[in-house]
Amino acid sequence: MAPKAFGGNLIAETPSLDPKSLIGRNIDVNMADLTGKSSKFYMNMRFRVNKVEDKNAFTMFNGYYCLREHLFRVVRKRSQKVRTINNVETKDNWRLQVTTLIILNRNTDVTVQKKERKLIHDYLEDFAKKSSLEDFVKATINGIIQKHIRKTGSKIYPVRFSEIEKIEVLKAGSLDSKAKVAKPADAGPLDKIEKSGHASSAPAE
């Protein structure tokens, strides 16, 4: 079963002689299947089984990643790829490793790339501190984080595309994130995602 934040619905079935053997198993689910919105075809969620009751295996969030094809389609000649990997901690004590990709309109020097990376690092760190895990993932799926990075990053140098490639869980925190936090992340339940999941005009790992 998917976590409540993702609708709590059935996402997979698997045989098992010993229910305890399911604990820790990962299940990858495409967001288009999870939400019914085809625009999310390039997004995938990874859930991990953390509890079994009767014939139901309950899961928790254990990562997010984009299809590689989504990234390859937006790479152009003479454009600059800037990839960042940042460790952040959410308000409810989830430690995450977030891989971000932006594509600049033209090849740039190292100074510009450093400024872009610092901007992304500072924003993600600050945003995560003010958000629960649920709100952070919600903002990623709805493209809010990507849109902000593209807009603010363009003040340094024109950003043609921005995407969150991957989110990995380094340390799980509280599974009960009731607190509502930063307004930018408050875009409705994860199972009621807006049609526009793209943070830019192009498709991220």
N, C-alpha and C positions, 0 to 999 in steps of 0.2 A: 504494500500500500504506500502511496506517495505521502509525504509529510502533509499535515493539515494546511500549511501555507501554500501548497501546490494542489489543493483540492481534496487531498486525502483519498483519492480514488485508486482503483486497481490499476497497476502499471505492468505487472508481469506475473507469470505463474511458473513454478519450478517444483520438480519432485524432490522429496527428501525423506529418508528413513528416520533420520534424527533431526528434529527441528532446530536443535542447538547448533547444528553444523551450518545453518544459514546465517548465524550471527557473524557480521563482518563482511558478508558478501556484497559486492558492488553491482548496481544495476544502472546502465546508461539508458536514458530516455530522451528522445528528440522532442524539443519544445513544440513543434508543430503537432505532434501526436498528443502531447500533454495538454495543450490549450485549444487545439482545433484551429489554430491560426497558421496558415501556410507560410506567412511572411517570416515565421520563426524557424524555418527549415534548417538554417545553418547553426542553430543553437542546440546544445546538448547539456542535459543535467546528469550528474552522477549522484546517486543515492546509495547509502550504505545501510544494510539491515542492522538494526540495533535492538530489536525486541520481537519476540514471537509469542503470540497468544492464540491458542487453538490452531486454526489453519491460516491465520493471518500473520504475515511478516511485516512489521512496521519499519519504516526507513527514516533516515535523517539526511540532510544535505551533506554531500561529500565532494562537491566540485562542480565546475562549469567549464565548458570548452566549446570553441567554434570549429566548424569544419575547415580544413586547410584549403579546400577549393574556394571557400568564401574569401580568403585572403589573396590567393593567387590571381583571382579575377581583377583585383584592383591595383595590382602592381604594374607600373608603367615605366618605360625607359626614361631616363633622366630625372626620375623622381627619387626622393630620399626616404628610406624607411628608418624609423626611429623606434626601437623596441625597448621597453623598460620592464624590469621585474622588481616589484616592491612588496615588502612584508608589512602588513597593516594589522591592526587589532580593532575589532568592533566594540561598541558600547557594552555588549553582552559577552565580552571576553572570548570571541572567536578570533584566532590568529589565522590570517589568510595570506597566501602569496598570490599577488595579482600581476599577470603579464598583460601589458598594454602595447598596442601597436598604433602608431600614427604614420601617415604618409604625407610628406611635404611636397609642394608643387614642383620643386626643383632640387637638384643636389645642393647641399649646404655645407658650410664649414663646421668644424668640431664645436666651436663656441655656440652656435645656434642650437645644435643638437643637445649640448649640455644644459642650456637654458630650458629647452622643451622638456627634458627629462626631469629637471628640478621642479618645474611647474607641475608636471604630472604627479611626481612623488609627494609634493606638499599637499596637493588637492586630495589625492586618495587617502593620505594619512589623516587629514583633517576630517574628511567626509566619513571615513570609517569610524573615527572616535565618536561622532555624533549619531551614528546609525546602529541599529540592531543588525544582525546577520540578515534577517528577512528583508529589511529595508534596503540593505546594500545590494542584495541579489535582485530585488525588485527593480532598483534603479538601473542595474546592468541590463536586465531583460527589456526594460522599457526604453533603453537608449539614453537615459538622462545623464549618466556619467560620461558616456562617449560624446554626447552633444556639448556638454560643458567643456570637456578637454579640447574639442575641435574649435569651439568659439574662443576660448581664452588663449589657446595655443597659437591661433591665427594672429594674435596681437604681436607675437614674436616673429613668426614667419607663417605665410599662408598654409593652413593644414587642409589637405584635400579629403582626408579620410581618417577616422579614428575608430578603434574597436578594442574591446576587452577580449583578448585572445583566450585567456584561461584564468580560472580561479581555483587554487588548490587549498585544501584545509590543512594547516599545519598543526592546529590544536583546536579541538571542539570546545565551545563554551556552553552557555546556558541554552537549553532547548526550549525554554519558555520565554519568548521575547514579546512581552505584552506592551512594553513602552513604545509610544509613537515618538518619532524623532524628527530629524531634519526635514523641512518641508520639501526640498528638491526630491527626496526619495519617496515621498508619500504620493504614490500614483495608483492607489487602489490595490486590491488583493492580487496575488500572483496568478490566480486562475482567472482573472478578468483583465488581461493585459491589453493595452491599447493596440490598435492595428499597426501603428508604425513602430516597429522594434528596431529599425535601422537608425543609427546615430548619424549617418551620412548618406550620401547619394550612392554609395557603393557598399558591397557586402563586407571576419577574422578567424584560429587553428582548429 
